[in-house]
């Protein structure tokens, strides 16, 4: 009872004590997410994402010029190990096929899976995490528009397009796919941005150490895949990491709290504290 009263007093306290977010308080109060509303939001969001992503002018000549510039920049910075990794993957068909299907499928499967897991098991953290994911996608679309970039596999620097070489399902060599996808939407890498979102969500919200370790391993594996298949430069991945950090900033501006910090009034509805790793639990307790 005392804890509940303390939380209510914190809610009623003047907003001058700390930044409380740009959204009105009625939108920040905890409400259990409704499945059909969230499904509609995700469906509409993905539909708009597909339309905008593929409506961005491809500008082939500009994208190829940008790709050449990025390659030269990475050579200058000695970050030019993509070619060696790509050739190693291309020499091993079994590895190339695994990476190709990883690239074509897990990008969506894991992201949707983590989103559903948060919805079902961590509903008090779901909306903040979902906001970060949506902001990540929107910022990524802006990057596609402002900086069309050809991936390494389309440049003449000796890269092997493993999707084409091994005729993997989902290959951009398939006219049905190439006609409906912008092949120059490579900067930033949303594969990395979404993988980092998944990894952070799993690490901060899972209860078992081995699951949290798998969460951290996922973006690392994704980085190896996007480089090994010559679909992205290392700089694209760096840009993806910057995008996810910016998305967390957007979420904080909107709500005034971290994406994985539950609303103050969530505990009044029986929501447990987030299962934060031990190194963050003490800091979270002090914040409470």
N, C-alpha and C positions, 0 to 999 in steps of 0.2 A: 504493500500500500504506500509506504514511504517513497519507494522508487517511482511508482506511478505518479504521485503528487509532484515529485521533483521534476519528472519529465514534463508534466503539464505546466509547471512554473517556467521551465525553460522555453516551452512553446509560447507562453504568454509574455516572456521577457521582451523588452524593447529591442528592435532590430538593429540598434546602433552598436550593440556589443560585437557583432561580427557580420560579415557579408552573408546574406540569406538567399542569394540567387535572384535572377532577373524575372523568373516566373512568379505569378501570384501564389500565395501560400495554399490556396484551395487546390491548386494543381500539384503541389508538392506533398500534401498529406498522403499517408500511406493508404493504398487501396489494393486489395488483392486483384491482380490482373485477370481479366476475363478472356478466356481462350479465343472466342470468336472475334472479339475486338482486336486482339493481338494478331490473329491469323489474317484478318483483313488489312491491318496496318502493314504487316510483313509482305503480304501479297501485292498490295498497291505499291509499296516501296520498291519491291524487286521489279515489278512491271515498269515503273518509272525509271529505275536504274538501267534496265535493259534498253529502253527507248532512248534515253539521254546518252548512254554510253555509245550506242551504235549510230546515233544521230550526229555525234561530234565529227566534224570534217576530218577525213583521214589524212588529207594533205600529204600524199606519198613522198613527194620530193623533199618537203620540209622535214618529215619524220626520218627519212634516210639521212638527211644532213645532220639532224640532231643526233641520230645514232652514231654517226661517224665522229661527231664532236665528243660524245660521251666515251667512246672507245679510246680516243686520243687522250682524254683527260685521265682515264683509268691507267693508260700506259704511263702517263707522266707521274701519277701517284703510285705506280707499281702495284696497282690493284687488278692486274691483268691475268689472274689465274683462272678465269672462267674457261678459257680455251682448253687448258690442260684437263680440267675436270670434264668438260664436254666431250673431249676426244676419248677419255677413259670410259665414260658412259656409253658412247657410240660404239666402242669396241666390244662391249658386253651386252648382247641383245637382251638377256634376261633382266639385267639391271635397268636398261633403257625402257623396257616394257613396263616394269614396275613403276619407274619414275613418271612415265607418260600417263599411266592411268591414275597415279597419285595426283599429278597436276590437273588432270581433267575432271576428277571426281571429288577428292577430299576437300578441296577448296569450299565446296558447298555442303557436303555431307557433314563434315566436322563442325562447321560454323552453325548449321541448323541444329545439329545434335546438342551442342553446348547451349544454344539459345533455349531449346526445349527443356534441357536439364535445369537451367536456371529458373525457368517458368514453373516447373513442377516442384523442385526441391529448395530453391532459394527465392521465393516470390518477393520477399522484402528487398532483394538486391536486383531483381530482374529489370525494372524500368531504367535504373541508372545505367546498367550494362547495355541494355538495348539502345539507349540514347547514344552511347559511345559508338556502337556499331553503325548506327544510321549516320552519325556525323562523319565517321571515317569514310563511308561510301560517298557521301556528298562532296567531301573535300577531295577524294580521289577523282571524282568526275570532273571537278574543276581543274585538276592537274592534267587530265586527259585532254581537256579543251585547250588549255594554255600552252601545253608542251607535248604535241604529238611526237611519239618516239618509236622508231623501228626497233624491234627486239634483235638481239645478236644473231639469231638464226636467219634473219632476212638481210644481213649485211655480208659484204664480201671480205671477211677477215678469217675465213677458214672454219667457221662454226658449222656443225652438223645439226640439221633439223631432225631430231630423233623421231618426232611424230610422223614426218614424211618418210624417213628412211625405213621405219619398221611398220608403216601403214596402221598405226594405232587408231582405234576408234576415237573420234573427237579431233582428228587432224584438221588443221586449217587448209590442208591441201584438198580436202573435200569441198567442192564448190558449194554444196548446200550449207555448209558451216561458214565458209569464208564469206559468202554473200550476206550473212546475217551477223557478222561480228567485225568489229574494228580491230584490226591486227596491230594498229599503232597506238593502242591504249596501254602503254607499258610503264608510264611514269605518272604517279608512283606505282609500286607493285602492291596491288590490293591483296595478292596472295600472301605477302608478308604481313601486311597490316591486319588482315583478318586472322591470320595464324597467331600473331602476337596477341590480338584480342582474346582468342580462344585460350592461349597459354596462360595469360594473366588471370582470366576468369577461373580456369581450372586450378591454378596455383593458389589463388586467394580463397576459393570457395570449397574445394574438395577437402574431405576430412582425413583421407589416408595419404601418407607420405609418398607411396609409390605412384599414386594417381597424380599427385602434384608434380612429381618428377617427369611423368609422361607429358603433362601439360607444358613443362618447360622445354622438353625435347621436341615437341611438335613444330614450333617455328624454326628450330635449328634444322630439322629434316626438310622443312619446306624451303629453306634457303638453299640447301644442297640440291633440291629438285629443280628449282627455277633456274639455277646456274647450270646444272648438269644437262638440262634439256635445252639450254640456250634460249630460254624464253625471257630472261631478264638479266640486266647488268647488276653488279653489286650496288651501284649507285641507286638503281631503282629500289632495291631493298632498303637502303638507308633512307630514301624518301618515304617509303612505306612506314618505317619506324617513326619518322617525324610526323607523318599524318596521324598515326594513332595517338601520339602525345598531344597533338593539337586537338584531337577529338575528345580526349579526357579533359582538356582545358575548356572546351565548349560545354561539356556536361557540367563541369564545376560552375561555370558562369550562369548556367540556367538554374541550377538547383542550390548552389552554395555549399555543396558537400561532395565528397568523393563518390565515384561511381559505385564503389563497393562498400560504402558506408550507409547503413540502413537509415531510413527516416527516424527521427527521434520518437515519433509516436508509434512506430511499428511494434515495439515491445508491448504496448498496451493491448495489442491484438494477439499476443502469445507468440510473436515471431522471435526465434532465438537469435543470439548474437552470431555474427558471421564467424565461421571456423577459421579465423586468421592463423597463419603460421606463427609459431611461438615468438619470433623476433619482432612481430608487429602487434601481438596481442596486448602487451603491456602498454604500448602507446595508445591503442584503441581504448583500453580501460581508463586511462587518464583522461582521454577526450570525453568519455561518458560522464 
